Each structure stands twice: as structure tokens, then as C-alpha cells.
Amino acid sequence: MSTKSIEPRPAVEELDWALHLQPCGALLIERTSLFYARLSSTGAALALHLATTGSVERTTDVLNALEPGEPLSADDLRFWLESEPSTQGWEPMLSGRSLRVTGSTEAYLPLSCSLQLTNACNLSCSFCYASSGRTMAGELEPDAWLAVMRRLSTAGVASVTLTGGEPTTARGFPELLANASALFTSVDVFTNGLRFPDRLSRLVAALGNVRCQVSVDGLAARHDSVRGRSGSFAAAMETIARLAARGVGVVVTMTVTEDSCDDVRAVAAHAEKAGAEVFRVGGVVPVGRGGNDDFELTPGATENAERQLGEARATAQSLEVQGWDACGDPIEEIREAGIEPDFCLPGYLNWHVRANGQVTPCQIESATLGHILEETLEALGAPERLTAVRTAARSCGCLRRVRLPEDGDVPFSVIERRSRRAEAGAC
């Protein structure tokens, strides 16, 4: 019997709901988890009225005053809300809350962003998708990054990831991290753990909304060989332990290659011993220094890694072990509720800002939406701009698969004045 601890889900009153406008309807978004439901304009208006009035009864009065005719009853409105997966729970969830409104009806503005603070890195990984090492021409100064963060925050971005290169090598990193923590609901730092002194660990712990993802790509000899520096494995493990001891959430990620597939279970055990909360694996991203066939896994290596993942998952006591495609979200639970998730929408909900200020849909795609400081956010997220980037995309398969609904997913319109209760044969 597993003794793995499961963090309780936040109570309804602790959730941070907002309405994020888009050219096609809106999103009802919980800003901490980034779970959302896609709404039509009718659904968005209903959510706002319910949040403002504080009750279904008063919302019904508002709707009847706006649309004279056959009166709508509170029982009918409550029945409609409770009969659809995307609106169940709205009454206790939204009633009497202050519902923040962000986004734009003219452009697709992001909810999350990754910020490549620098392309410089203190290591030289053999399969680095960003080909990190040296700074790139035109890298933004710290003051420019602060301006970028403020613009993104006011537009509705809830979550940012600080990445590189190695982000801790960026000039003014502690100040940038502190400002990101103040401006956004949650912050992730992607680091190799080599340069993470105790004072930085203390800062992360004090901020309270920062999580660290540390990459460990095999046991000591293999990891150090991949990274090009002796002692990098030990340094990463020390960083994980130091952060975990201060109560900071740590995710350990492992990029699996043909050479390292035998190390999966052992690396997971090291991660758990050091105090990490999550262990996640993936394959080499085929761009940058990983953009050749040298790192393609054979079926046997893939099967070996998956078997070891299963063993790690079965033996872990305090570690969440995630597989190749896991993103940490209960996708199947959501599908069972009748909602098809579309969390990964690069360009439409997520942006990557490169070290030189160019905005791309994700970290591996080179097609650019424009420069973050030279154009408005509305211009960068304009539907026609995104359509052009989708056409030009070469590396991001997710972007090419994006299919947005022309209408929202709320299956009723309060203006129709039809009783779903009567149609369903309810008493």
C-alpha cells in the first residue's frame, strides 16, 4: 500500500478565478492551476453577472430586466448551470467574488510565458535544444526585462517560467526573480542547479510562489559527461536538497537517451532522497544541438525507460513520477466530465520571449510573432499574425494542430427563454 502524500485541492474560496477575453468568447480561468473552461460571449456575461450580484436570484433579476418577455426563474437558471459540465459549481464558485477581467477581444493574449533571460550557460549539454552557451546579440538588459514583466502582468499573464541558457547567470537575476514573484501568481525557474547559492535558496523560499525545475540527465558519470563538467551531478543534488529543506517545490526532469535509459529508476530514487516532489522524463527535443539522429531512442530503449518508470512509480513514497506525455493535469478526469482540454495552445495562450526580445509560440519554434518591446501585445497576438506563424512553423507540432472553436462551449443561451427543465422532463 502506497504512503505517497497527496496535496489536498484548494477549497473553492481559495481559488483565484478570472475571466480572460479572446476574439472567440472568453476563458474562465483559475489562475493558480491554469485550469479553464472556454465560454461563449453569453457564458462570459453570465459569469460576470453571477460574480457581481452574488447570487443566482439576483442574476436572474438582472437578466429579466435586460431582456423583457417571459420571465426567467432562478430555478431554471440554476438547473441550466448544474446540467452542464462546464458550468457545474458556478454558484458557490463565483457568487459574490471579485472576478478579474483580462485579455482582449481583438487579440489572443497569453496566460503563461517563458522568459529566456539569457542564452548564456555555465554548462554545455550535448543535446541542448537552445544551443546555449554564449549570450546572443541584442539580449535584453534587466530594466527591459522588468518592463516586459509589467506589460505581461497587466495583460493577464498568470504564470511565468524563467529559463535560459542558465537563468541564474543572467545579470540581476535575484531582482528579476523577486519582481516576477510579485507580478505573477506563480513562477517556475528552470535551472541546472550548478550555480544556486544558499542566499538564492533563501530568497526562493521567502517569496513563496516559486518552484524550481532541476535537470538531471543520468547518474553522476553520465550526467557529468553530458553536461561537460565534472561535479555537476553532485551540485544539482545539493541544490535540490537545499531547496527542499526550505520547503520549496522541486521538479526533477530527466532527458532520456540511448545511453541513459538504464538510469531512470536510479535517478528517480536520488531525486526522492534529495526531497524533490516530482520526477519527470522526456526525450531529446530534435532542435538545436539535439537536432540530429544521434539521440533518437530505439524501441528497446523506450521500453526499458517506461519499465523503469513503472518501477519508480510503484516504489516511490513521496515522489510523483510522471511519464513521457504527463503534464501533471488530470486529463482523463476532465474528459470524463465531458470537457475536451486544450491546455497547450502555443501562441494563443502561451508565449516564449527569447533573450533578444523576439516572441515565439514556444521554446523550440523559430517563427516569430515580433519583438516584445517594439510592438503592442495586441499586435503580437493579432489573429492574422498567429495564422501567419502557424503557416510558417517548422518545429512546433502543437501549434500546427491548434483548432479554436468559432463559438464558445457553453451549450445554452439565456436569451432563448426556453426551459431546459421542461425539455428534460424534470419536475
Buried (B, 14 or more C-beta within 10 A) or exposed (E): EEEEEEEEEEEEEEBBBBBBBBBBBBBBBBBBBBBBBBBBBBBBBBBBBBBBBEEBEBBBBBBBEEEEEEEBBBBBBBBBBEBBBBBBEBBEBBBEBEBBEBBBEBBBBBBBBBBBBBBBBBBBBBBBBBBBBEBBEEBBEBEEBBBBBEBBBEBBBBBBBBBBBBBBBBBBBEEBBBBBBEBBBBBBBBBBBBBBEEEBBEBBBEBEBBBBBBBBBBBBEBBBBBBEBEEBBBBBBBBBBBBBEBEBBBBBBBBBBBBBBBBBBEBBBBBBEBBBBBBBBBBBBBBBBBBEEEBEBEEEBBEBBBEBBBBBBEBBEEBBBBEEEBEEBEBEEBEEEEBEBBBBBBBBBBBBBBBBBBBBBBBBBBBBBBBBEEBEBBEBBBBEBBEEBBEEBEBBEBBEEBEBEEEBBBBBBBEEBBBBBEEEEEE
